[in-house]
Amino acid sequence: MFDQLYKSFGVRGLEFSDTVLAARGKDVFMRGYMAPPLKPESNFFVLTRQPLALCPFCQSDADWPVDIVVVYMKNASVLVSAGEPIVAAGRLEVGSWTDPETGFVSQIRIVDASFRRG
């Protein structure tokens, strides 16, 4: 699904794909990799297309991959190694949103989520 997140990357910014807009508010699942977390247990993580070697929170915005999805889980959980594939499942939210607790800005989120290895 990472290939289907955005329709275009133009001078006006990112434009969500028709697939993502049609799935807004619906239950979805995505395969990917958990970016290295800030702490071993958390209620959110960043899902990436490929494993990241470095903590994305420790880099500038310019270093972030464009095609990331923030996953907010129902409950805090012990997170997995950054190189291990996972499947995240939950409700898709689309549009710019700032997490009031962390200040992290996201464009696409999976909320009320859970994940499994694989």
N, C-alpha and C positions, 0 to 999 in steps of 0.2 A: 504494500500500500504506500510505501515511501515515494514510489514513482508517481503516485496519483494525488499527492497532497496539494500541489500548486499547478495552476494552468500556465502561468507566466511569471517571469522575473524581470519586469520592465522598469523603466524610469519612474513609474508610478508606484513601484514597490511590488510586493507579492500579491498575486491574485489566486484565491482558492480555486481548486478544480471543481467541476460540476459534481464529481463523485463525492468529494468531501462535503460540499454544501448539501447534497442529497442525504448524507448520513448524519448530518447535524442533529443532535438530540437522540440518536438511536444507539443501541448497543452495538459495539464493534469489537474486533480483536485485531491486534497487530503483532507481528513477529519482529524482533529486533534485538538490540543489546542495551543493557543498562549502563549509562555513563557512570564513571567512577563517582560514588556518592561522597557527600561531605562527612557523613557519619555512618556507622554500620547498620543502624536501624533508623527508619524514617517513614513518613507517610506520603512521600512523593519521590520521584526520580525522573530522569530524562531518558527517553527511549531514542536510540539512534539506529541508523541503517547499518552501520559497521561499528565494531568495537573501537572505543577511544582509549588511547594510552594515558591521557592526562585528564585531570578533573576539569570539566568544562566551566565550572563556577570560578576556577582560578585563572581563566583566560579572559581576554577582552572580547566584546561582542563580535569583532571582526574575525576572530578565530573560531566562532561557533559554526557548525554546519547549519545550513538553512533548513534542512529537512529533519527537524527534531520534533518530538511530541513529548509534552510534559504529562506524566501520569500521576494523578492524585488518588491514592488508595483509600479504601473504606477505613482501614485500620493501619497503624504503624506496623512495619514488618522488617525482619532481618533481610537485607538486600544481598544480591549475589555478585559474584565476580564479574568485572566488566567484560571479560572475554566469553562469557557463557550466554548462549542464545536463550531468549525468553519469549513468552507470548503474554501480552498484556490485554486484558479485557475490561470493558466498562462502557460508559456513555460518552459519546463524542461531543465536545464543545469546540466552537470555532469563533475566532475573533480575538482581538487584542484584549488581554486581561492582566492586571497586576496583582500578584499574590500579596495581600495586606500584611502577612506575617514575614515574608522574606524579601519583598520588593521585586521578585523575579517576574519578568514580563514574558508572556507566552502568547502564541498565535493559535495553536492547536493543542487541545488537552483531552485526555481520557480521564474521566472522573468516576468516583464510586467504583474504583478499579480493584482488580486483583491481578496477580501474575503467576505464571508457572514456568518452570524450566522447560526448555525444548524449543 
